[in-house]
């Protein structure tokens, strides 16, 4: 019998949920569903699940105990647009063999990882 077969959802708390939902919709294009305060992604892409040590600096400067990784189609273009929109883009873009990565902060200080899988 299979048990867990993938990630079913990502849920987190926010000081200002409506404003944060609007920010994600505007800057990351996450369209809100009509029947819930969130979004449903329909994709067959890879989802990574991982546990980090409590003292990891990988989520910094965020103090949240989580970080969400979003798959994107054109990371370089998206980062350019996000910078033009005033979104705080962190670090430099990394391009290891398993895809391109960039990081941004949402208005509540949560670090978001953007990932363009390799072709």
N, C-alpha and C positions, 0 to 999 in steps of 0.2 A: 504494500500500500504506500503510495506517495503521500508525503505529509506537506511540507511547504514547497510550493512550486514557483514562487516569485514574490515580488513586492506588490501588495494590494493597495497601498496608499501611504501617504506621508502626511502626518498631522502635527501641528505645533501651535503653541499659544502666541498671542500677540497683544500688545498694549492697545493698538488701534486696528482691529481686524479689517474693517471696511476700507480704511486708507491703505493698508498693506495689500489687500486684494487688488485694489485699483492700481497700485504701483506695479505689481507683478503683471497685471493685464497690459498696462501701458508699455513697460520697458522690456518684458520678456515674452509678451504675446500670449500669455496663458489666459485663454478665454474662459470665463466663468460659465458653469453649467446653469441651466435654467431652474433646476430642481434642487440645488444645494449650494452652499457657500464655498465653492471650490471648482475644480476642473477634473475632467476625465481624459486621460491620454490613451489613444488607441494606436499602439505601435508594437512592432515585433522586435524592437531593438533589445540589445543586451542591458541588463540591470545588474549592477554590482552591489553586493551587500558586504559590509565590513565593520569590524569593531576596532577602535583605536584605543591606545592606553589613555587613562584619565589625564595624564600630564602632557598629552600631545600638543604641539604648537601648530599643527596643520590647520586647525580651524581659526587660528588667530587672524585678525585681531578680535574676532567675535568671542564672546564668553559663553555662547550657547553650547550645550552639550551635543549638538548635532550639526551636520552640514548636508545640504541637499545638492546633488549633482544632477544637472539637467543636460540632456543631449541636445545639441544644436546642429544646424546644417552648414552654416558658414560663419565660423567663429571670428575670423578676422573682420568681416563686415559688421557683424553684430557688436563687437567691442568698439569699433569706430562709431557706430550709431549711439551706443550707450554713453560713450564719452561726450558726444555732441549733446545728448539729453541731460548731461550733468550727473550721471550715475557714477559713483565712486568705483573705479576699476583698480584692483589691487595687483601687485606683483607684475611680472612680465608674462607673456604668453609662453607656455612650454609646449614642445613638440616632440615627445618621445615616440617610440614605435607604435604605441597603442592609442595614439590620437593627439589632438591639440587641446590644451587646457588654458582657461583664464578664470579669474575670480573677481567677484564684485560683492559689494555690501548692499543689503536692502536698507530701507529707512530705519529699521529697528536694530541695525548693526549685525544682522545675521550674514555670515560668509556664505556665498553661493558659488558653487563650482560649475563652470560651463565647459562642456566636453563635446568636441567634434570627433566622432570615431574615425579611424582610418578607413580609407576607401577600399 
